[in-house]
């Protein structure tokens, strides 16, 4: 299987080249030339397999220049008991009937681990498969969780260096400390004065700067990405929706062929787009419920067909969703509008900060998606209510999704089982969760971890235990215009 650009003018490349390169030559995102289809026999086989075996099978349907043996070995290492104690992507049932797909049991306590534990292995193989002799320089813009997960995933990986940029005031105290204390000889971290969209836009500009590429090439580097714009990051996310369905069948909660709904808290649209791809491959998903926080640009788009980033930017208790440019929406546009119109929409977004899709495109998107958002007050109320009602401790992003799922069910009366993507440990945002659950103030942002654990009888996950005592390695703060120079210095 080969891959092409969403904008239609970039070269067609292999899976290994797409993973190595990240962005297409024309600035678009790589998509497969066709989507594989899962048969009834495939689903029967998947139900009998471990998570690693499921991942290897599904990835193999896209990454056809990787062998079965390579993928299985890499998946078994990535999703080992050591990295994911108790198993990857377990389902937890709430009394309300929601099925919580917990994606945060990996080494950084966020769902990004599900992709970023396997992605470095895929990239290392891609360097060999494409005959690349330079070192990969990974650039990451993060709204919180991707940065730490990428740093941990690529830590000390041979022939790879990684530098992460995050908004100085746009991540939680825990997220900031996780990145600032990151170990590894090949990692770098910079806070920027600005928000996530500023960081993401300037990283994209660096990728598109021919002079920067020339300078890095002279130093023996080429640029690549670890954000969900990279197919190697997105493809592993397809797996856990298919795996969750198999687990529901195995538990007897649904029968094979029964439909489910999937609700995902999303800012960059990658996680829910992976669920869309799973549906296109044959997973029986009825509705994809797109959950947003107060930065509800996606909710408005799904309602009106107009995507408009020209709006107030809100800092919320769910910072990984504080995004106004949802990069992976471009891939959905490609599948519903084609490359020509996608390129036109993206050009309008670049020039004017907004675009309106044609009526047929909006109709096609609405066949699959519905959007809801939760205010800060609703998010806090949901955190409190779900803990009191179900004894379930959620993080703010997951609370946004629970709110959206409950709104959808109340408005439509749809009783189809809902799988909710639970995207982070509540202890990553312990201060907000403590306030919501107890209606009192914690002693401090870091003290909140121990206080939340004591109050709720819930153990702090291993990646966050002892965080306050770790050595801070990275303190640099820079303006966005200084990011290219920071990259060049890092490459020396």
Secondary structure by P-SEA (a helix, b strand, c coil): cbbbbccccbbbbcaaaaaacccccccbbbbccbbbbbcaaaaaaaaaccaaaaaaaaaaaccccccaaaaaaaaaaaacccccccccbbbbbccccccccccccccccccccccccaaaaaaaaaaaaacccbbbbbbbbccccaaaaaaaaacccccbbbbbbbccccccaaaaaaaaacccccbbbbbccccaaaaaaaaaaaaacaaaaaaaaaabbbbbbcccccaaaaaaaaaaaaaaaaaaaaaccccccbbbbbbbbcccaaaaaaaaaaaaacccccbbbbbbcccaaaaaaaaccccccccccccccccccccccccaaaaaaaacccaaaaaaaaaaaaacccccccaaaaaaaaacbbbbbbcaaaaaaaaaaaaaaccccccaaaaaaaaaaaaaaaacccccbbbbbbccccccaaaaaaaaacccccccccaaaaaaaaaccccccccccccccccccccccccccaaaaaaaaaac
